[in-house]
Amino acid sequence: MPSTVVHLAFAGLLAAALLGPYYDRDAVLVVLAATAFPDLDSFIAPFFVVGHRTVLHTYVIPIAVALALLYDTRFREESFVRERWGGYGVAVGWVSLVAWGVSGIGLDFVGAGVNPLWPLHDQFYTLDGKVELSDQRGVIQTFVDLSPDEGGAPAPDGLGSSQEVNMSTGIDPDPSDTSEDPNPERVFPVVRSGWQLLLLGAGTAVTAVRFRLPDGN
């Protein structure tokens, strides 16, 4: 699974691409904070069964925030965000939500899996598969099961509920281990694959270079 620094590097790329004239240090810090927010559930895991990749790795929270921001900026007569921060605040808010969902949660969704609809639906899923074009079989996709054996209801394969799936982290190493080792090894990942190293390097470089462009402050 990607480490927090890899999540942040990807968020830096999103900020550089989407913030436009609002790109500055404070805006980037808000985007990075929103991206890192889901990983705070690592600190919940040692105390509750419902912990890492569940409590804050759910799309229910950013969707609720997005609906609130949409209502405030599009339907209220006097927008709280616009009145206080203007167009800058609106842009930073939406980019932060994109980074939260795509980088903060999404990178884990395509890795080891997350509990994307908790607490409305307690089940871990991983977004894994392929899309191919075949000259004999046409379009081939394996992300969702469209076979008639499942009653015609397309769905990804569940990995288990929050009671069944426990993610090992440096904060809570090997939660499934019942040996009660007083000194378990704590591993804090930085990069675990070539694509993560590439993303870390590219995201860090682009974020740094963007500040040197004329409209970067």
Number of C-alpha atoms within 10 A of each C-alpha: 17 21 17 19 19 27 27 24 26 27 30 28 21 22 29 23 14 17 19 12 13 20 21 17 11 12 20 22 15 16 25 24 17 23 27 20 15 21 20 15 17 21 15 18 23 16 10 9 15 21 23 28 28 31 24 24 29 23 18 16 16 19 13 11 14 16 11 12 19 15 12 17 18 11 10 10 8 11 18 14 16 14 11 10 13 12 14 16 17 18 19 23 20 18 23 29 21 21 27 26 22 18 28 30 27 20 20 20 24 16 14 17 25 30 28 25 18 22 14 9 11 18 22 23 22 20 19 15 11 10 10 11 10 9 7 6 8 9 10 11 13 13 16 15 15 15 11 9 8 10 8 10 12 13 13 16 15 13 16 14 17 22 11 12 22 21 19 17 18 14 16 22 19 15 16 12 10 7 7 8 8 6 7 13 11 13 12 12 14 15 18 12 10 9 12 20 16 14 19 22 14 16 24 19 14 18 20 14 12 19 15 10 9 8 12 16 13
